[in-house]
Amino acid sequence: MQMAPAQLTEHLKRGLKSLYTLHGDEPLLLQEFADALRAAARQRGYTERTVHTVAGAHFDWSEVLASGGSLSLFADKQIVEVRIPSGKPGKDGSVALQQLAERAQGDDSTLTLVMLPRLDSATTKGAWFGALDSFGVTVKFEPIDRRTLPQWIAQRLQLQGQRVANGEEGQRTLQFFADRVEGNLLAAHQEIQKLALLHPVTGDGILSFDQVENAVLNVARYDVFKLSEAVLGGHAIRAARMIDGLQSEGESEVLVHWALAEDIRSLKRVKDAIQAGRPMPMALRENRVWGAKEKLYERVLPGLSDATLAKLLDAAQKVDGIVKGLKQPDWPMSGWQSLHRLAGMVCEQCAAPSRGAPASRAPPGGARY
C-alpha cells in the first residue's frame, strides 16, 4: 500500500502497521518520517530496536530474519530496521525481504522498517519490492521542486513560530533563502534551526530580509550535479550563479566540464536511440536517465535537432581543451568563462521547447551576484 508523506499524521491516528518501506532522494524528509514512526512505536510499547545495514554482496541476511522472529526477555515489542544504502539487496536479500514481508502480516510484536535510496522504475517492479508494497506501507519521498522550495522554507519557519513579512518583501526573503541553499534540504533545515537560535520568537516572529541574509549568506554548498539540472531546465541565471559558486568553493574546472559534457553526450545517445526506433522510456532507462533528469529529458529532447546537438558536442570538445590549458579561436582563454558560455548555450537550447517561457540570459562572460 502506497502512502504520501503528508498523510503520516492521519495514518498514525489509525494505528501502526507492522511493515514500512521508505525510499527516496531526500534524506532529511526520510529521516524525519522514520523518527516520527519510531516515536509513535515507542508510545505503543516497542521498546527494543535493532538496526541492520546491508553492505556488500556477502551480507548475512540470516541475522535479519532471526532478529525479526525473536524478542529479548525484557521486551514485548521491537523495531527491526533494515537499511540498504545501495538500493540493491541482491539475490539472497530479495528472498529474505519477501520472507520478512510475508511474516509481517499479522505480526503485532515486530515493526519492520526498510529504508532505501531513490529507486528506478525497474527496481520497484521487482518481486522483493512488490512484496514489501503488498504486505506493508511504502512511502516515496520526492525531491522538493525548486519552485516550491520557498513555500517549504516558509512552512518550516512557521513550525518554530517564525515567518517572513507579507507581500513582496517576504517573497524576496524566501527566494533569497532558497537561492542560497540551492535545493539542499539538510542545509536549509540547519539554517532554519540557526534562525531560531539567533532570533528567538518575540511578538509576531517576523524575520527581516537582513536577518535572513546575515544568517545564510555563506551557507550555500553548490553541487556540480545540481548544476546539470539547472542547465537542462534552461535556467541560465541560476546556472551562472552556480558556476560562480563552484569556482569560489575551489571545485575543479574539469569536473564541472565533465558534468556539462556528459549531459550533452547523453542527450545525443538518447536522441539516436529514439531515432533508431526505441521508445523514449526505454531509451532513457538504457542510458541510466531517471528521476528529475528523466522529466527534463522528456521535455527538451523533442526540440533538439541533430544539428543542434552536433554544435553542442563540438563546443563541449573545445571547452575540454580550454580547461586543460589549450587555446581555442573565438573562445575565452579562461576555463571558467568558457564553462559559463557552454552552460549558456545548453540553457538556451533546453529552454527553447518552452516557447511560453523564454530563457533568462546570463550576462556575457559569467554573472556575479
Protein Blocks (a to p, Z undefined) as FASTA:
>chain_A
ZZdfklmmmmmmnopcfbdcdddjblklmmmmmmmmmmmmmmnopabccddddedjkbcf
klmmmmmmcccfkbfbdcdddddfkopnbjmlmmmmmmmmmmmnopakbccddddddddf
klmmpmklmmmmmmmccdddddddfklmmmmmmmmmmmnopacdehjllmmmmmmmmmmn
nopaklmmmmmmmmmmmmccehjlpacfklmmmmmmmmpccdfklmmmmmmnopaklmmm
mmmmmmmnopafklmmmmmmmmmmmmmmmmmmmmnopafklmmmmnopghjllmmmmmmm
mmpcfklmmmmmmmmmmmmmmmnopacehiafblklmmmmmmmmmmmmmmmmmmmlccdd
ddehiaaZZ
